[in-house]
Amino acid sequence: MEQQTLAHSQVSSVDTHKVLRNTYMLLAMTLAFSAVTAGIAMSVGLGRGTSLIMSLVALALVWFVLPRTANSAAGLPVVFLFTGLLGASLGPILNHYLAIQGGSEIVMQALGGTAIIFFALSAYVTTTKKDFSFMRGFLFTGLILVIVAAIGSMIASWAFGVDVSAFSLMISGAVVLLMSGFILYDTSSIIRGEQTNYIMATVGLYLNIYNLFTSLLHILGALNDD
C-alpha cells in the first residue's frame, strides 16, 4: 500500500512538472508572438477603433471557442490567435507613449516591472509550493468590483464628462494587486495539480501578465505627468 501511494505521488509529481513546463514554454511563445503582432500594429499605425475590435474578438475566443478546443490540438492555434490579437491591440497605446518625451522609458519600466513581479511571484510559489487557494474568493470578488468600477468610470466620463483620471489611476493600482494575486493563485493551482490543462493555464497567466503590464503602463504614465 505504501509503495502504491509513493508511486502515485511520484506520477502526480511528474505530471505536475510536465504541465508547468509546457505552460511556461507556451507562455514564452505566446508572449513573443504578441510582441511581434504589437510591433506590426505599431508599424502600420493601427487605430484605436480597430484595437478595440481586436480585443473584443480575443475575449470572444477565450470565452466561447477556447473552452471547446483546450483539450485538443485545435486549442493551440486558438491560443496564438487570441494572444496575437491582444498583442496587436496594444499597438495604439504603445505608439501613444513612444510619441511623447520619455515615453520609451515608461514602456521599458512597465515591461521591467511586469517581468520582475511575474518572475518573483512565480519563483516564490514554485520554491515554497505554498497553497494560495484561500485567495480564490477574494480575487474573483475583487475582479468583479474592478470591472464594475471600470465600466462605471467609462460611462461617467463619456456620458457626463466627469473627470475620472484619479479614479482610473486607483483602478489601475487595484488591478496590479489583483493580477499579482492571480499569478500566485494560478501558479499554485498548477503546482498542486488542480490545473492539469497547460493551454488553459497559459491563457490564465498570459492575461495576468497582460493586465499587469497595461496597468503599470497607465500608472507610470500618470506619474510621469502624461
trRosetta pair geometry for C-beta under 8 A, 3 or more apart (Angstrom, degrees):
i j d omega theta_ij theta_ji phi_ij phi_ji
1 4 5.7 -53 -149 34 31 111
1 5 6.4 31 152 -18 64 106
2 5 5.6 -53 -149 37 33 113
2 6 6.2 33 152 -19 66 106
3 6 5.6 -53 -146 38 31 112
3 7 6.2 33 154 -21 65 106
4 7 5.7 -53 -146 36 30 111
4 8 6.3 31 154 -19 64 106
5 8 5.8 -54 -148 36 29 111
5 9 6.3 31 152 -21 63 107
6 9 5.6 -54 -149 35 31 114
6 10 6.4 31 153 -20 64 105
7 10 5.7 -54 -149 35 31 111
7 11 6.4 31 153 -18 65 105
8 11 5.8 -54 -149 36 32 110
8 12 6.3 33 153 -20 65 107
9 12 5.7 -54 -147 36 30 112
9 13 6.3 33 152 -22 63 106
10 13 5.6 -52 -149 34 31 114
10 14 6.5 32 152 -19 64 103
11 14 5.7 -53 -150 35 33 111
11 15 6.3 33 152 -19 66 106
12 15 5.7 -54 -148 37 32 112
12 16 6.2 34 153 -21 65 106
12 193 5.8 -20 -176 -96 104 152
13 16 5.7 -53 -148 35 30 113
13 17 6.4 28 155 -16 64 106
14 17 5.9 -57 -149 38 30 109
14 18 6.3 33 152 -23 64 107
15 18 5.6 -56 -150 34 31 114
15 19 6.5 31 154 -18 66 104
15 193 7.0 60 94 -123 109 104
15 196 7.1 -11 156 -134 116 103
16 19 5.8 -53 -149 35 31 109
16 20 6.3 29 153 -17 65 108
16 190 6.9 127 -162 157 83 66
16 191 6.5 63 -180 -153 126 30
16 192 7.8 180 -126 69 135 6
16 193 5.0 -73 -85 -78 110 83
17 20 5.6 -54 -144 40 32 112
17 21 6.0 34 156 -20 66 107
18 21 5.8 -53 -143 38 28 110
18 22 6.2 24 158 -13 64 109
19 22 6.0 -59 -145 42 27 107
19 23 6.1 31 155 -25 63 109
19 190 5.7 -157 115 -158 115 97
19 195 7.0 162 161 108 142 77
19 196 5.8 -108 -93 -145 148 44
19 197 7.7 36 -138 35 116 8
19 198 5.0 -163 -154 -72 67 94
19 201 6.6 97 168 1 101 160
20 23 5.6 -54 -146 33 27 114
20 24 6.5 20 160 -12 63 106
20 126 7.4 117 -161 -112 147 116
20 190 5.3 122 -86 147 83 126
20 191 7.0 51 -80 -81 131 60
21 24 6.2 -59 -148 39 27 103
21 25 6.2 26 155 -19 64 111
22 25 5.6 -57 -144 38 30 113
22 26 6.1 24 160 -13 67 108
22 198 3.9 -21 102 -145 115 169
23 26 6.2 -61 -147 41 25 103
23 27 6.0 28 154 -23 64 111
23 190 6.3 -66 -1 -125 163 153
23 198 4.5 -136 -67 -151 73 89
23 201 4.4 -54 -114 106 129 124
23 202 5.2 -164 -149 -67 70 77
23 205 6.8 94 169 9 112 143
24 27 5.4 -51 -140 37 31 117
24 28 6.4 36 158 -23 63 102
25 28 6.0 -53 -153 31 27 110
25 29 6.7 22 151 -13 61 107
26 29 5.6 -57 -149 39 35 111
26 30 6.1 31 156 -17 69 108
26 76 7.8 -118 -131 -125 123 88
26 79 7.0 -1 175 132 122 156
26 198 6.3 125 13 144 139 108
26 199 7.1 -86 147 -103 170 53
26 202 4.4 -55 100 -99 119 152
27 30 5.9 -58 -143 39 28 106
27 31 6.2 29 157 -19 64 108
27 202 5.0 -156 -68 -139 77 88
27 205 5.5 -31 -110 92 137 128
27 206 6.1 -160 -132 -67 85 86
27 209 8.0 114 -170 -4 113 147
28 31 5.9 -56 -146 36 27 110
28 32 6.4 27 155 -17 62 107
29 32 5.7 -55 -149 37 31 111
29 33 6.3 31 152 -19 65 107
29 80 7.9 -49 128 -97 105 101
30 33 5.4 -51 -144 38 34 113
30 34 6.3 41 153 -23 65 103
30 79 6.2 -76 -95 148 133 102
30 80 6.4 -138 -110 -102 85 60
30 83 4.1 43 -173 79 106 178
30 202 6.5 116 5 166 145 121
30 206 5.7 -44 107 -102 138 138
31 34 5.6 -50 -148 34 32 115
31 35 6.6 37 150 -22 62 102
31 83 7.6 -82 -67 -177 34 136
31 206 7.1 -157 -67 -122 81 92
31 209 7.1 -36 -99 110 118 155
32 35 5.6 -50 -152 31 34 114
32 36 6.7 35 149 -19 64 101
33 36 5.6 -51 -153 33 36 113
33 37 6.5 28 153 -13 68 105
33 80 5.8 -58 143 -148 171 90
33 83 5.9 82 83 105 114 115
33 84 5.6 -62 145 -81 110 85
33 87 6.7 -165 114 -7 65 160
34 37 5.9 -56 -144 41 33 105
34 38 6.0 36 154 -22 66 107
34 83 5.0 -85 -64 161 104 93
34 84 6.5 -142 -91 -98 56 35
34 86 6.4 -28 -127 85 118 87
34 87 2.8 -174 -158 -81 69 126
34 90 7.7 60 171 13 100 131
34 210 7.9 -118 -158 -95 162 105
35 38 5.6 -52 -144 36 29 114
35 39 6.4 33 153 -21 62 105
35 87 6.5 -86 -31 -153 22 131
36 39 5.7 -56 -153 34 30 112
36 40 6.5 29 151 -18 64 104
36 84 8.0 -34 75 -126 95 89
36 87 7.3 41 56 137 56 151
37 40 5.5 -49 -147 35 36 113
37 41 6.3 39 153 -20 66 105
37 84 4.5 135 -52 -161 157 73
37 85 7.5 -64 154 -58 157 17
37 87 4.0 100 68 93 109 116
37 88 4.2 -71 153 -57 106 85
38 41 5.7 -54 -148 37 31 112
38 42 6.4 32 153 -20 64 106
38 87 4.5 -98 -41 170 88 84
38 88 6.2 -146 -81 -89 43 30
38 90 4.7 -18 -121 70 114 111
38 91 5.7 -175 -156 -70 58 69
38 94 6.3 75 176 0 112 153
39 42 5.7 -54 -148 36 31 112
39 43 6.3 29 155 -20 65 107
40 43 5.8 -57 -147 36 31 110
40 44 6.4 11 160 -4 66 110
40 88 6.7 -37 72 -111 99 97
40 91 7.7 -69 83 -91 54 131
41 44 6.4 -66 -143 45 27 97
41 46 4.0 -32 -167 -5 88 140
41 51 7.5 92 -172 -94 138 94
41 87 7.6 171 1 123 130 70
41 88 4.1 140 -55 -157 133 71
41 89 7.4 -113 -133 -39 170 14
41 90 7.1 122 72 66 144 59
41 91 2.7 -116 122 -62 114 144
41 92 7.5 -73 150 -26 114 61
42 45 7.6 28 -179 -73 31 36
42 46 7.3 -48 -63 16 27 98
42 91 4.7 -154 -58 -146 58 86
42 94 5.7 -58 -88 88 123 119
42 95 5.2 169 -136 -65 85 97
42 98 7.7 45 -152 27 132 149
44 91 7.8 -16 55 -168 82 154
45 91 8.0 156 -151 153 12 122
45 95 7.1 98 -123 -119 58 166
46 50 5.4 -116 -171 83 90 125
46 51 5.8 108 135 -62 114 91
46 88 6.5 136 -73 171 171 89
46 89 8.0 -121 128 -115 146 30
46 91 4.1 68 43 89 124 145
46 92 5.8 -104 93 -47 85 86
47 50 4.8 92 61 13 84 101
47 51 6.7 -139 101 -9 44 91
47 92 6.6 35 -179 -81 18 131
48 51 5.2 -53 -146 36 35 119
48 52 6.4 39 155 -23 66 101
48 92 4.9 166 -80 165 68 173
49 52 5.8 -52 -153 31 30 110
49 53 6.7 29 150 -17 63 104
50 53 5.6 -53 -150 36 36 113
50 54 6.4 39 151 -21 66 104
51 54 5.7 -54 -151 34 31 113
51 55 6.6 32 151 -20 64 104
51 88 7.4 -154 -118 124 72 74
51 89 4.4 112 -165 -149 79 68
51 90 7.8 155 -147 -25 120 14
51 91 6.4 -146 -94 51 115 91
51 92 4.9 -93 -38 10 153 122
51 93 7.7 146 -170 -19 159 86
52 55 5.7 -53 -151 33 33 113
52 56 6.5 31 152 -18 66 105
52 89 7.5 113 -64 -144 21 113
53 56 5.8 -56 -150 37 32 111
53 57 6.3 32 153 -18 66 105
54 57 5.7 -54 -146 37 31 111
54 58 6.3 35 153 -22 65 106
54 85 4.5 -168 -179 -172 93 91
54 86 7.4 178 136 -76 101 30
54 88 5.5 -104 -175 87 163 108
54 89 4.4 -163 89 -72 118 99
55 58 5.6 -53 -149 34 31 114
55 59 6.5 30 153 -18 64 104
55 85 7.2 172 -79 141 30 101
55 86 6.6 74 -112 -110 68 68
55 89 4.6 100 -59 -134 88 162
56 59 5.7 -52 -149 35 33 111
56 60 6.5 36 151 -21 64 104
57 60 5.6 -53 -150 34 33 114
57 61 6.5 39 150 -23 64 102
57 85 5.8 -118 85 -160 105 157
58 61 5.6 -51 -154 30 33 115
58 62 6.6 21 154 -12 66 106
58 81 8.0 -169 -111 128 74 72
58 82 5.1 107 -152 -153 84 65
58 83 7.9 113 -143 -61 122 19
58 85 4.0 -170 -70 92 106 125
58 86 4.8 123 -156 -54 168 85
58 89 7.1 -96 -4 -18 141 139
59 62 5.9 -58 -146 40 33 104
59 63 6.0 23 158 -13 68 114
60 63 6.0 -63 -140 43 27 105
60 64 5.6 -22 179 23 67 117
60 65 7.3 55 131 -7 70 103
61 64 7.1 -75 -122 53 13 79
61 65 4.7 -42 -151 41 57 124
61 66 6.1 71 148 -32 71 97
61 78 6.0 177 -178 -171 112 93
61 81 6.3 -155 -135 101 161 108
61 82 4.6 -153 99 -88 137 97
61 85 7.5 132 9 28 142 146
62 65 7.6 -15 -47 51 15 83
62 66 5.0 -1 -133 9 42 139
62 82 5.5 96 -59 -139 93 141
62 203 6.1 157 -133 -168 114 136
62 207 7.9 99 -154 -67 165 129
63 66 7.6 73 15 33 15 100
63 67 7.6 -19 170 -9 27 113
64 67 7.4 -72 -162 29 13 103
64 68 7.7 -7 155 -2 50 115
65 68 6.2 -77 -165 41 35 105
65 69 6.2 -5 158 6 74 121
65 78 5.5 -161 124 -141 116 133
66 69 6.0 -80 -138 51 32 93
66 70 5.5 53 167 -59 75 98
66 75 6.5 74 -149 -140 71 89
66 78 5.3 172 -92 134 74 136
66 79 7.1 86 -118 -73 116 69
66 82 6.9 9 -64 -52 127 150
66 199 7.5 -165 -166 141 103 115
66 200 7.5 131 152 -95 116 76
66 203 6.6 75 -176 -76 159 163
67 70 6.1 -25 -129 -4 25 119
69 72 5.7 -81 -162 53 61 99
69 74 4.2 -95 -154 100 116 102
69 75 4.3 165 127 -78 86 67
69 78 5.2 116 81 -7 143 150
70 75 4.5 95 -114 -115 30 142
70 197 5.5 46 151 174 116 142
70 199 4.7 -173 -152 87 82 129
70 200 5.2 36 -158 -51 146 95
71 75 7.0 109 13 -36 23 138
71 197 6.7 -72 -84 -119 72 125
72 75 5.9 134 65 -16 57 93
73 76 6.2 -32 -175 10 56 112
74 77 6.6 -53 -164 38 49 101
74 78 6.6 49 144 -19 72 111
75 78 5.5 -63 -153 40 39 116
75 79 6.2 42 153 -25 73 104
75 199 4.5 13 140 -156 136 167
76 79 5.7 -53 -149 31 31 111
76 80 6.6 24 157 -12 65 105
76 199 7.0 -109 -75 -109 56 121
77 80 5.7 -55 -145 41 37 108
77 81 6.1 39 155 -21 68 105
78 81 5.7 -55 -146 38 30 111
78 82 6.1 34 153 -22 64 108
79 82 5.6 -55 -147 37 29 115
79 83 6.2 17 160 -8 66 109
79 199 5.8 -130 -59 -157 138 95
79 202 6.4 34 -153 95 142 129
79 203 6.3 -119 -124 -71 99 97
80 83 6.0 -56 -138 45 30 102
80 84 5.8 35 158 -24 64 111
81 84 5.7 -56 -141 37 25 114
81 85 6.4 27 159 -20 62 106
82 85 6.1 -60 -154 33 24 108
82 86 6.6 15 155 -10 62 108
82 203 7.1 0 105 -120 152 108
83 86 5.7 -55 -145 41 35 109
83 87 6.1 40 154 -23 66 106
83 206 5.9 -76 -102 -172 114 152
84 87 5.6 -53 -146 36 29 113
84 88 6.3 28 156 -17 64 106
85 88 5.8 -55 -147 38 30 109
85 89 6.4 35 152 -26 63 105
86 89 5.5 -49 -147 30 34 117
86 90 7.3 42 152 -27 60 96
86 210 5.9 -24 156 -134 137 150
87 90 6.0 -52 -167 19 36 113
88 91 5.8 -13 -176 -23 52 115
89 92 7.9 -41 179 22 47 95
90 93 5.4 -67 -162 48 59 112
90 94 5.5 54 145 -23 89 110
90 214 7.4 -130 -112 -87 104 103
91 94 6.1 -65 -146 39 24 106
91 95 6.2 22 161 -18 64 110
92 95 5.7 -56 -144 38 30 112
92 96 6.3 38 155 -27 64 103
93 96 5.6 -52 -155 28 30 116
93 97 6.8 19 154 -10 63 104
93 214 7.2 -4 151 -130 168 96
93 217 7.0 71 156 130 123 151
94 97 6.0 -58 -150 40 34 104
94 98 6.0 27 157 -15 69 113
94 107 6.3 67 -139 -116 85 135
95 98 5.8 -59 -138 44 29 108
95 99 6.1 34 160 -28 64 110
96 99 6.1 -63 -155 28 23 112
96 100 7.3 10 155 -14 59 106
96 103 7.7 -158 116 -143 49 141
97 100 6.3 -63 -156 32 36 104
97 103 4.0 160 158 -163 62 106
97 104 7.8 144 130 -63 92 31
97 106 5.4 -119 -170 80 124 126
97 107 5.4 139 110 -56 137 100
97 217 6.9 -93 -60 -170 156 109
97 221 6.3 -100 -108 -97 111 118
97 226 7.3 -10 -117 -137 79 161
98 103 4.8 -170 -96 114 18 128
98 104 5.8 56 -125 -73 76 73
98 107 6.5 0 -69 -24 83 145
99 103 6.3 39 43 6 36 168
100 103 4.3 113 60 -54 76 117
100 226 6.2 114 100 -122 167 107
102 105 5.1 -46 -170 37 72 117
102 106 6.3 79 133 -28 81 97
102 224 5.9 -152 113 -175 133 138
103 106 5.4 -51 -151 31 39 115
103 107 6.5 37 154 -18 69 102
103 226 7.7 92 -97 -100 85 136
104 107 5.8 -52 -150 36 34 111
104 108 6.3 30 153 -15 66 108
105 108 5.8 -58 -144 41 31 109
105 109 6.1 35 155 -22 66 107
106 109 5.8 -55 -147 36 27 111
106 110 6.4 27 154 -18 63 106
106 217 6.8 85 149 -148 99 69
106 220 4.9 157 -152 123 87 117
106 221 5.6 72 -170 -81 147 67
106 224 5.7 -104 -86 12 118 156
106 226 7.2 21 -93 -33 165 144
107 110 5.8 -56 -151 36 30 111
107 111 6.4 29 152 -17 65 106
107 217 6.9 20 -109 -121 56 106
108 111 5.6 -51 -146 38 34 112
108 112 6.1 33 155 -18 66 108
109 112 5.7 -55 -143 40 29 110
109 113 6.0 30 157 -20 65 108
109 216 7.7 -145 118 152 80 112
109 220 5.4 162 93 -140 125 157
110 113 5.8 -53 -142 38 27 111
110 114 6.3 31 156 -21 62 107
110 213 5.7 88 154 -162 105 70
110 216 4.3 149 -138 108 84 106
110 217 4.2 27 -115 -76 162 71
110 220 5.6 -135 -65 21 92 144
111 114 5.8 -56 -149 35 28 112
111 115 6.4 26 155 -17 64 108
111 213 6.8 27 -94 -134 50 111
112 115 5.8 -56 -147 37 31 110
112 116 6.2 29 156 -19 66 107
113 116 5.8 -54 -144 36 30 111
113 117 6.2 27 159 -16 65 108
113 216 4.9 -177 87 -159 134 152
113 220 7.7 179 3 -53 149 132
114 117 6.1 -59 -148 38 27 107
114 118 6.2 21 159 -15 64 112
114 209 6.1 85 178 -160 118 78
114 212 5.1 130 -125 113 93 109
114 213 4.4 1 -82 -84 152 81
114 216 6.0 -148 -58 24 87 150
115 118 6.0 -60 -144 39 26 107
115 119 6.0 13 166 -8 66 113
116 119 6.4 -63 -140 43 22 100
116 120 5.9 19 163 -18 62 116
117 120 6.0 -62 -142 39 22 109
117 121 6.1 12 165 -11 62 113
117 180 5.9 -85 -179 -104 122 100
117 183 7.4 142 139 18 92 165
117 212 6.4 -148 82 -178 141 143
118 121 6.3 -65 -146 41 23 102
118 122 6.0 17 161 -14 63 115
118 183 6.0 -142 -125 -133 64 148
118 208 7.6 130 -108 115 102 110
118 209 5.8 18 -87 -100 142 98
118 212 7.2 156 -59 77 98 162
119 122 5.8 -56 -136 43 28 109
119 123 5.9 30 162 -21 64 110
120 123 6.0 -57 -145 37 24 109
120 124 6.4 28 154 -23 60 107
121 124 5.6 -52 -150 31 32 115
121 125 6.6 26 156 -15 65 105
121 180 6.2 -175 -73 -161 154 77
121 183 4.6 74 105 111 143 126
121 184 5.5 -93 -177 -67 115 78
121 187 7.2 158 129 13 90 148
122 125 6.0 -58 -150 37 31 106
122 126 6.1 21 158 -10 68 112
122 183 6.5 -81 -60 171 78 109
122 187 5.2 -173 -123 -103 70 155
123 126 6.0 -59 -138 44 29 105
123 127 5.8 25 162 -18 65 114
124 127 6.1 -64 -145 39 22 107
124 128 6.0 -8 170 8 63 115
124 130 7.7 -27 143 22 87 120
124 184 7.6 -30 83 -112 117 94
125 128 6.6 -67 -131 51 22 89
125 129 7.2 73 171 -93 56 24
125 130 6.3 -100 -127 46 62 84
125 132 7.0 -57 -114 -10 116 128
125 184 5.9 167 -68 -142 126 61
125 187 4.3 113 83 110 157 124
125 188 5.2 -112 -153 -68 127 74
125 191 6.1 -158 151 -18 100 148
126 129 7.3 19 -162 -69 23 64
126 187 6.8 -80 -48 171 81 122
126 191 6.3 -164 -105 -90 56 127
129 191 5.5 -162 -130 161 74 136
129 192 7.7 126 -172 -70 86 75
130 188 6.7 -59 90 -113 63 119
131 134 7.2 81 123 -10 91 91
131 188 6.1 119 -140 -176 33 127
131 192 6.3 66 -109 -75 86 143
132 135 5.0 -15 170 11 87 121
132 181 7.9 -175 174 -169 132 70
132 184 4.6 179 -126 140 173 99
132 185 4.9 -123 113 -93 117 55
132 187 8.0 47 32 65 135 79
132 188 4.0 167 31 -7 98 164
133 136 5.8 -7 -175 -27 58 114
133 185 7.2 106 -96 -143 35 86
133 188 6.7 -140 -45 119 66 129
133 189 7.1 104 -86 -84 87 82
133 192 7.4 -55 -44 40 116 164
133 194 7.5 117 -91 -33 120 162
135 138 5.4 -70 -161 51 59 112
135 139 5.2 57 146 -29 90 112
135 181 5.6 -155 173 -176 141 109
135 184 6.8 54 30 93 162 115
135 185 5.1 -122 78 -80 120 114
136 139 6.1 -65 -146 36 22 108
136 140 6.4 6 167 -7 63 111
136 185 6.5 136 -80 -148 63 135
137 140 6.4 -65 -144 42 24 100
137 141 6.1 22 160 -16 64 114
138 141 6.0 -62 -146 40 24 109
138 142 6.1 24 157 -18 63 112
138 181 7.4 -95 102 178 108 155
139 142 5.7 -58 -147 39 26 111
139 143 6.3 30 154 -23 63 105
139 178 6.3 124 -147 -154 77 83
139 181 5.1 -163 -99 120 110 125
139 182 5.8 133 -163 -76 137 77
139 185 5.9 -71 -24 -24 165 159
140 143 5.4 -45 -143 32 35 115
140 144 6.6 38 155 -19 63 101
141 144 5.9 -54 -153 34 31 110
141 145 6.5 30 151 -17 64 107
142 145 5.6 -56 -148 38 33 112
142 146 6.2 34 155 -21 67 106
142 174 7.1 -155 -179 175 107 107
142 177 8.0 -91 171 100 151 103
142 178 5.2 -167 119 -103 126 114
142 181 7.8 61 57 55 150 151
143 146 5.7 -55 -147 35 30 111
143 147 6.4 31 155 -19 65 105
143 178 6.0 136 -77 -171 74 143
144 147 5.8 -54 -148 35 31 111
144 148 6.3 29 154 -16 65 107
145 148 5.8 -55 -147 39 30 110
145 149 6.1 30 154 -19 65 109
146 149 5.6 -55 -144 39 30 112
146 150 6.2 32 155 -22 65 106
146 171 6.1 124 -152 -156 86 89
146 174 5.4 -170 -100 113 114 125
146 175 6.0 126 -164 -76 149 79
146 178 6.4 -84 -26 -21 154 160
147 150 5.8 -54 -146 35 29 111
147 151 6.4 27 156 -16 63 106
148 151 5.9 -56 -149 38 29 109
148 152 6.2 31 153 -20 64 110
149 152 5.6 -56 -146 38 30 114
149 153 6.3 30 156 -20 65 105
149 167 7.6 -142 174 167 106 107
149 171 5.6 -173 113 -102 121 114
149 174 7.9 46 62 54 152 155
150 153 5.9 -53 -146 35 30 109
150 154 6.6 30 154 -19 63 105
150 171 5.6 126 -80 -168 83 152
151 154 5.8 -55 -151 35 32 111
151 155 6.5 30 153 -17 65 106
152 155 5.8 -56 -149 36 31 110
152 156 6.2 30 154 -18 66 108
153 156 5.6 -54 -144 39 32 113
153 157 6.2 29 157 -18 65 109
153 164 4.3 147 -162 175 99 153
153 167 5.4 -170 -110 109 126 123
153 168 5.8 153 161 -76 154 81
153 171 6.8 -109 -4 -31 154 148
154 157 5.8 -58 -145 39 29 108
154 158 5.9 10 165 -4 67 114
155 158 6.4 -62 -133 47 24 97
155 159 5.3 -7 180 10 65 123
155 160 7.7 41 138 4 66 99
156 159 6.9 -54 -110 51 13 91
156 160 5.4 -45 -160 47 52 115
156 162 4.2 -43 159 46 99 132
156 164 5.6 109 88 -61 118 130
157 160 7.5 -20 -54 56 6 72
157 161 7.1 34 -165 -123 40 17
157 162 5.8 -92 -84 63 46 73
157 163 7.7 66 -112 -110 87 17
157 164 4.9 -89 -64 15 107 122
163 166 7.7 51 132 7 93 89
164 167 4.6 -59 -167 52 79 115
164 168 5.2 90 127 -34 89 97
165 168 5.6 -53 -144 34 27 114
165 169 6.6 31 154 -21 61 103
165 222 7.5 154 174 -121 100 121
166 169 5.7 -53 -154 31 32 113
166 170 6.7 34 148 -19 63 102
167 170 5.5 -51 -153 33 37 114
167 171 6.6 41 148 -22 66 101
168 171 5.5 -49 -151 31 35 115
168 172 6.6 38 149 -20 64 101
168 218 7.3 -108 143 175 100 136
169 172 5.6 -49 -151 33 35 113
169 173 6.6 38 149 -19 64 103
169 218 7.1 -164 -111 138 61 105
169 219 6.5 106 -152 -108 84 69
169 222 5.3 109 -105 -132 121 179
170 173 5.6 -52 -152 34 35 114
170 174 6.5 36 150 -19 65 103
171 174 5.6 -54 -151 36 34 112
171 175 6.4 37 150 -23 66 104
172 175 5.5 -51 -148 33 33 114
172 176 6.7 40 151 -23 63 100
172 215 4.2 163 -162 -156 80 84
172 216 7.9 173 171 -52 110 22
172 218 4.4 -135 -111 85 153 129
172 219 5.1 -172 122 -54 132 90
173 176 5.7 -48 -153 28 34 114
173 177 6.8 29 151 -13 63 103
173 215 7.5 176 -56 173 20 116
173 219 6.5 102 -72 -95 73 129
174 177 5.8 -57 -154 39 35 110
174 178 6.1 34 150 -19 69 109
175 178 5.5 -55 -142 40 33 112
175 179 6.0 29 161 -17 68 107
175 211 5.7 -119 176 161 117 107
175 212 7.5 -166 136 -93 91 43
175 215 4.2 -160 88 -92 121 150
176 179 6.2 -56 -142 38 24 105
176 180 6.4 27 155 -20 59 108
176 212 6.2 87 -124 -137 61 72
176 215 4.9 -157 -58 116 80 134
176 216 6.3 99 -101 -66 117 77
176 219 7.1 -10 -43 -21 140 148
177 180 5.8 -56 -151 34 29 113
177 181 6.5 29 151 -17 63 106
178 181 5.6 -58 -154 37 33 112
178 182 6.3 31 151 -19 68 106
179 182 5.3 -49 -143 37 37 113
179 183 6.5 46 153 -26 64 97
179 208 4.7 142 -163 -159 90 72
179 209 7.7 156 178 -61 128 20
179 211 5.0 -173 -83 90 136 107
179 212 4.2 -157 116 -68 151 91
179 215 7.1 174 5 23 138 141
180 183 5.8 -47 -153 27 32 114
180 184 6.9 31 149 -14 61 102
180 212 7.1 106 -56 -110 66 123
181 184 5.7 -55 -156 36 36 112
181 185 6.1 31 150 -16 69 110
182 185 5.4 -54 -139 42 35 111
182 186 5.7 31 163 -17 71 109
182 204 7.4 -141 166 173 110 95
182 208 4.8 -158 98 -105 116 116
183 186 6.2 -53 -133 40 23 104
183 187 6.1 20 165 -13 60 113
183 205 7.0 74 -120 -131 73 79
183 208 5.0 146 -69 163 80 150
183 209 8.0 86 -90 -61 114 68
183 212 7.8 18 -44 -54 125 146
184 187 6.3 -63 -145 41 20 105
184 188 6.1 21 158 -20 61 115
185 188 5.8 -61 -148 37 25 113
185 189 6.4 26 155 -23 63 105
186 189 5.7 -51 -149 30 31 112
186 190 6.9 30 152 -16 62 101
186 195 7.2 17 -163 -17 67 161
186 201 6.8 142 176 -151 102 74
186 204 4.7 -179 -132 131 141 128
186 205 5.7 -174 118 -71 145 76
186 208 6.5 -137 17 -35 146 145
187 190 5.8 -55 -157 34 36 110
187 191 6.3 34 149 -19 68 108
187 205 7.4 76 -65 -95 79 116
188 191 5.5 -55 -145 38 34 113
188 192 6.0 19 161 -8 69 111
189 192 6.1 -59 -139 46 27 102
189 194 4.2 -77 -163 68 82 116
189 195 4.4 69 126 -13 106 108
189 201 7.8 -161 91 -114 105 101
190 193 7.8 43 177 -67 29 23
190 194 7.6 -79 -62 53 22 73
190 195 4.9 -47 -80 65 63 111
190 201 5.5 76 -84 -138 119 141
193 196 6.7 22 -171 -74 63 92
195 200 6.7 -137 -161 93 107 106
195 201 4.9 119 144 -83 132 106
195 204 7.7 -84 -135 22 156 151
197 200 4.3 49 96 20 116 109
197 201 6.4 167 90 -15 59 88
198 201 5.2 -54 -141 41 37 117
198 202 6.1 46 156 -28 67 101
199 202 5.8 -51 -151 30 28 112
199 203 6.7 27 151 -17 61 104
200 203 5.7 -51 -149 34 36 112
200 204 6.5 38 153 -20 65 104
201 204 5.8 -55 -152 34 31 113
201 205 6.5 22 156 -10 66 108
202 205 6.1 -62 -148 42 30 104
202 206 5.9 33 154 -24 67 110
203 206 5.6 -54 -142 36 29 115
203 207 6.4 28 159 -18 64 105
204 207 6.1 -58 -152 35 27 107
204 208 6.6 29 150 -20 62 105
205 208 5.4 -50 -151 33 37 117
205 209 6.4 34 153 -16 67 104
206 209 5.9 -58 -151 38 31 108
206 210 6.1 33 153 -22 67 109
207 210 5.5 -50 -139 37 33 115
207 211 6.1 25 164 -11 66 108
208 211 6.4 -63 -147 42 22 101
208 212 6.1 24 155 -21 61 114
209 212 5.6 -58 -144 38 28 114
209 213 6.2 29 158 -21 65 107
210 213 6.0 -59 -152 34 24 109
210 214 6.5 14 158 -10 63 109
211 214 6.0 -55 -141 41 32 106
211 215 6.1 30 160 -18 66 111
212 215 6.1 -61 -147 39 25 108
212 216 6.3 23 157 -16 63 109
213 216 5.9 -58 -146 39 27 108
213 217 6.2 32 154 -24 64 107
214 217 5.4 -51 -148 33 32 118
214 218 6.6 35 153 -20 63 102
215 218 5.7 -50 -151 33 34 112
215 219 6.4 30 153 -16 65 106
216 219 5.7 -55 -145 39 34 110
216 220 6.0 28 159 -14 69 110
217 220 6.1 -57 -141 42 25 106
217 221 6.1 29 156 -22 61 110
218 221 5.7 -57 -147 35 26 113
218 222 6.4 24 156 -17 62 106
219 222 5.8 -58 -152 36 30 109
219 223 6.3 26 153 -16 66 108
220 223 5.6 -54 -143 39 34 111
220 224 6.2 23 157 -10 66 110
221 224 5.9 -65 -148 45 28 103
221 226 3.9 -65 179 52 85 138
222 225 7.8 42 179 -75 34 19
222 226 6.5 -81 -74 52 29 83
